[in-house]
Amino acid sequence: MAKSRPRLYAHPFSSYCQKVLVALYENDTPFEYRMLEEPGAMDELTALWPMKRFPVLVHAGRTVIEATSIIEYLGVHHPGAMQLVPGDADAALDVRMMDRFFDNYVSTPQQKIVFDRIRAEAVRDPQGVTDARAMLDTAYAWLDRRMAGREWAAGEGFSLADCGAAPFLFYADWTHPIDAVYANVIAYRQRLLARPSFARAVDEARPFRNYFPLGAPDRD
Ligand SMILES: N[C@@H](CCC(=O)N[C@@H](CS)C(=O)NCC(=O)O)C(=O)O
């Protein structure tokens, strides 16, 4: 098992980076934070991953892309006390299923709405934004039923699925507020905000709230 410190290319305001930061903070994993506003960091990222998407992890000569894969990689090659993907295959399946749910049906429509706002007005996609808002409503309704009687998204403990849920629900609520009828989702979002690993990620991102294209609300 490689003992060297992993290097993470990331930005504190990015939801996908926060997903990985939560996993790192859960395990108190020492790592080198290559913050993307540091001189040269973006060029290094581009050389590693031409898609220029972040986060990216470099460790023991390997470059790992995609937040989920990075968390899985850390669990295998740089594990801490907290196992974020269960060893049991069936329990892991449920965690991965919920991880896909938060990526595809919460983060993807949320990003669609935000990216559309960054575009020049002439090339905006109002139908796409309407569809994304409808997808978020459907996701909130489904998740509300899923979270009834549950503390975390899958199994009994905090997992990979919650690492993504935390930033994605955080920004989704800013983008397309979670209706009060979805009390289980609102309570889950609050539990995630109270989790020390995510609270730290939220605090580190505070100085960058003016980056939020829709205008950040005056609340977490
Ligand atoms: N599928 C990627 C998504 C990463 C992603 O979309 N990251 C955003 C920041 S939250 C990004 O790289 N944005 C820059 C861009 O789109 O050029 C993952 O899971 O890591």
The ligand as an SDF file (V2000), in Angstrom:
LIG
                    3D

 20 19  0  0  0  0  0  0  0  0999 V2000
  -18.2530   13.8270  -13.3520 N   0  0  0  0  0  0  0  0  0  0  0  0
  -17.2940   14.6980  -12.6900 C   0  0  0  0  0  0  0  0  0  0  0  0
  -17.9080   16.0810  -12.6040 C   0  0  0  0  0  0  0  0  0  0  0  0
  -16.9310   17.1230  -12.1360 C   0  0  0  0  0  0  0  0  0  0  0  0
  -17.4190   18.5330  -12.3990 C   0  0  0  0  0  0  0  0  0  0  0  0
  -18.3910   18.7850  -13.1210 O   0  0  0  0  0  0  0  0  0  0  0  0
  -16.7080   19.4730  -11.7920 N   0  0  0  0  0  0  0  0  0  0  0  0
  -16.9990   20.8750  -12.0520 C   0  0  0  0  0  0  0  0  0  0  0  0
  -16.8050   21.6600  -10.7760 C   0  0  0  0  0  0  0  0  0  0  0  0
  -18.0480   21.2630   -9.5810 S   0  0  0  0  0  0  0  0  0  0  0  0
  -16.0420   21.3950  -13.0850 C   0  0  0  0  0  0  0  0  0  0  0  0
  -15.0300   20.7800  -13.3170 O   0  0  0  0  0  0  0  0  0  0  0  0
  -16.3570   22.5180  -13.6990 N   0  0  0  0  0  0  0  0  0  0  0  0
  -15.4730   23.1350  -14.6540 C   0  0  0  0  0  0  0  0  0  0  0  0
  -15.9280   22.9710  -16.0610 C   0  0  0  0  0  0  0  0  0  0  0  0
  -17.0500   22.4960  -16.2810 O   0  0  0  0  0  0  0  0  0  0  0  0
  -15.1770   23.3440  -16.9510 O   0  0  0  0  0  0  0  0  0  0  0  0
  -16.9640   14.1360  -11.2970 C   0  0  0  0  0  0  0  0  0  0  0  0
  -17.7500   13.3250  -10.7810 O   0  0  0  0  0  0  0  0  0  0  0  0
  -15.9020   14.4570  -10.7230 O   0  0  0  0  0  0  0  0  0  0  0  0
  1  2  1  0
  2  3  1  0
  2 18  1  0
  3  4  1  0
  4  5  1  0
  5  6  2  0
  5  7  1  0
  7  8  1  0
  8  9  1  0
  8 11  1  0
  9 10  1  0
 11 12  2  0
 11 13  1  0
 13 14  1  0
 14 15  1  0
 15 16  2  0
 15 17  1  0
 18 19  2  0
 18 20  1  0
M  END
$$$$
